[in-house]
Amino acid sequence: MKNDCLFCAIAAGEIPSSKVYEDELCYAFYDIAPQAPVHFLVIPKDHIGSVAEVDGQNSAVVAHIFEVIARVARELGLESYRVVSNIGEQAGQSVHHLHFHVLSGRDMTWPPG
């Protein structure tokens, strides 16, 4: 856990959130500023700054997160959805803790942004 990290504090239960899913490796919660009718985030409990920091030591948790995304999407009855991770300030990353946005419930345009 990184002391000044918002998502580390959320995963530790220090900051309230609307939990979607939790296990020993990851935590999922609804976004406080949803960009779609369904919008939740999935984060690893251990601090990883972004996709740019994924390596052989921590990549198993990323695979697990994608399994969780598929499971939660099925449980919520989502037939289609978008998974997004922003890496770096120019891409829109505002919290420097690896997280995946899962958005559904509306048409998604392409290209995004």
C-alpha positions as a Markdown table, in Angstrom:
| # | Residue | x | y | z |
|---|---|---|---|---|
| 1 | Met | 0.0 | 0.0 | 0.0 |
| 2 | Lys | 1.3 | 3.4 | -0.9 |
| 3 | Asn | 0.4 | 6.0 | 1.8 |
| 4 | Asp | -0.7 | 8.8 | -0.5 |
| 5 | Cys | -2.6 | 6.7 | -3.0 |
| 6 | Leu | -6.4 | 7.2 | -3.2 |
| 7 | Phe | -7.1 | 3.8 | -4.6 |
| 8 | Cys | -4.9 | 2.1 | -2.0 |
| 9 | Ala | -7.0 | 3.8 | 0.6 |
| 10 | Ile | -10.2 | 2.7 | -1.1 |
| 11 | Ala | -9.0 | -0.9 | -1.4 |
| 12 | Ala | -8.0 | -0.9 | 2.3 |
| 13 | Gly | -11.5 | 0.3 | 3.3 |
| 14 | Glu | -10.2 | 3.6 | 4.6 |
| 15 | Ile | -12.3 | 5.6 | 2.1 |
| 16 | Pro | -15.9 | 4.5 | 1.5 |
| 17 | Ser | -16.9 | 3.2 | -2.0 |
| 18 | Ser | -19.7 | 1.2 | -3.6 |
| 19 | Lys | -18.2 | -2.2 | -3.8 |
| 20 | Val | -19.0 | -4.4 | -6.8 |
| 21 | Tyr | -16.5 | -7.2 | -6.0 |
| 22 | Glu | -13.6 | -8.0 | -3.7 |
| 23 | Asp | -11.1 | -10.9 | -3.3 |
| 24 | Glu | -7.6 | -11.2 | -1.9 |
| 25 | Leu | -6.0 | -9.7 | -5.1 |
| 26 | Cys | -8.4 | -7.0 | -6.3 |
| 27 | Tyr | -11.2 | -4.7 | -5.6 |
| 28 | Ala | -14.0 | -3.4 | -7.8 |
| 29 | Phe | -16.2 | -0.4 | -7.2 |
| 30 | Tyr | -18.6 | 1.9 | -9.0 |
| 31 | Asp | -17.1 | 5.1 | -10.4 |
| 32 | Ile | -18.2 | 8.2 | -8.5 |
| 33 | Ala | -18.5 | 10.2 | -11.8 |
| 34 | Pro | -19.9 | 7.5 | -14.2 |
| 35 | Gln | -19.5 | 8.0 | -17.9 |
| 36 | Ala | -22.0 | 5.3 | -18.8 |
| 37 | Pro | -25.1 | 3.7 | -17.1 |
| 38 | Val | -22.8 | 1.0 | -15.8 |
| 39 | His | -19.3 | 2.2 | -14.9 |
| 40 | Phe | -17.1 | 0.4 | -12.4 |
| 41 | Leu | -13.3 | 0.2 | -11.8 |
| 42 | Val | -11.2 | -2.8 | -11.0 |
| 43 | Ile | -8.0 | -2.3 | -9.1 |
| 44 | Pro | -5.2 | -4.5 | -7.7 |
| 45 | Lys | -4.9 | -4.3 | -4.0 |
| 46 | Asp | -1.2 | -4.1 | -4.3 |
| 47 | His | 0.0 | -0.8 | -5.6 |
| 48 | Ile | 1.0 | -0.8 | -9.3 |
| 49 | Gly | 1.3 | 2.7 | -10.8 |
| 50 | Ser | -0.2 | 1.8 | -14.3 |
| 51 | Val | 0.0 | -0.6 | -17.1 |
| 52 | Ala | 3.5 | 0.8 | -17.8 |
| 53 | Glu | 4.6 | -0.9 | -14.5 |
| 54 | Val | 3.2 | -4.4 | -15.3 |
| 55 | Asp | 6.0 | -7.0 | -15.5 |
| 56 | Gly | 6.8 | -10.6 | -14.8 |
| 57 | Gln | 6.5 | -10.1 | -11.1 |
| 58 | Asn | 2.9 | -8.7 | -11.1 |
| 59 | Ser | 1.3 | -9.7 | -14.4 |
| 60 | Ala | -0.6 | -12.6 | -12.8 |
| 61 | Val | -2.8 | -10.1 | -10.9 |
| 62 | Val | -3.6 | -8.4 | -14.2 |
| 63 | Ala | -4.8 | -11.7 | -15.7 |
| 64 | His | -6.8 | -12.3 | -12.6 |
| 65 | Ile | -8.4 | -8.8 | -12.9 |
| 66 | Phe | -9.5 | -9.7 | -16.5 |
| 67 | Glu | -11.1 | -12.9 | -15.2 |
| 68 | Val | -12.9 | -10.8 | -12.5 |
| 69 | Ile | -14.1 | -8.3 | -15.2 |
| 70 | Ala | -15.6 | -11.2 | -17.2 |
| 71 | Arg | -17.2 | -12.7 | -14.2 |
| 72 | Val | -18.7 | -9.4 | -12.9 |
| 73 | Ala | -19.9 | -8.5 | -16.4 |
| 74 | Arg | -21.7 | -11.9 | -16.6 |
| 75 | Glu | -23.2 | -11.4 | -13.1 |
| 76 | Leu | -24.5 | -7.9 | -14.1 |
| 77 | Gly | -25.9 | -9.3 | -17.3 |
| 78 | Leu | -23.7 | -7.1 | -19.5 |
| 79 | Glu | -23.7 | -8.3 | -23.1 |
| 80 | Ser | -21.2 | -5.8 | -24.3 |
| 81 | Tyr | -18.8 | -3.4 | -22.5 |
| 82 | Arg | -15.6 | -1.5 | -22.9 |
| 83 | Val | -12.5 | -1.9 | -20.7 |
| 84 | Val | -10.2 | 1.1 | -20.5 |
| 85 | Ser | -6.9 | 1.8 | -18.8 |
| 86 | Asn | -5.4 | 5.3 | -19.1 |
| 87 | Ile | -1.6 | 5.4 | -18.8 |
| 88 | Gly | 0.0 | 8.8 | -18.1 |
| 89 | Glu | -1.3 | 12.3 | -17.7 |
| 90 | Gln | -1.8 | 13.0 | -21.4 |
| 91 | Ala | -4.0 | 9.8 | -21.7 |
| 92 | Gly | -6.1 | 11.0 | -18.8 |
| 93 | Gln | -4.7 | 9.0 | -15.9 |
| 94 | Ser | -5.6 | 11.0 | -12.8 |
| 95 | Val | -5.0 | 8.4 | -10.1 |
| 96 | His | -1.6 | 6.7 | -10.4 |
| 97 | His | -2.7 | 3.2 | -9.4 |
| 98 | Leu | -3.4 | 0.6 | -12.0 |
| 99 | His | -7.1 | 0.5 | -12.7 |
| 100 | Phe | -9.5 | -0.7 | -15.4 |
| 101 | His | -12.7 | 1.2 | -16.2 |
| 102 | Val | -15.5 | -1.1 | -17.3 |
| 103 | Leu | -18.3 | 0.8 | -19.1 |
| 104 | Ser | -21.6 | -0.5 | -20.5 |
| 105 | Gly | -25.2 | 0.4 | -21.1 |
| 106 | Arg | -24.8 | 2.8 | -24.0 |
| 107 | Asp | -23.3 | 2.9 | -27.5 |
| 108 | Met | -19.6 | 3.4 | -27.4 |
| 109 | Thr | -18.1 | 5.7 | -30.1 |
| 110 | Trp | -14.8 | 5.0 | -31.9 |
| 111 | Pro | -12.3 | 6.5 | -31.8 |
| 112 | Pro | -12.7 | 7.4 | -28.2 |
| 113 | Gly | -11.7 | 10.8 | -26.9 |
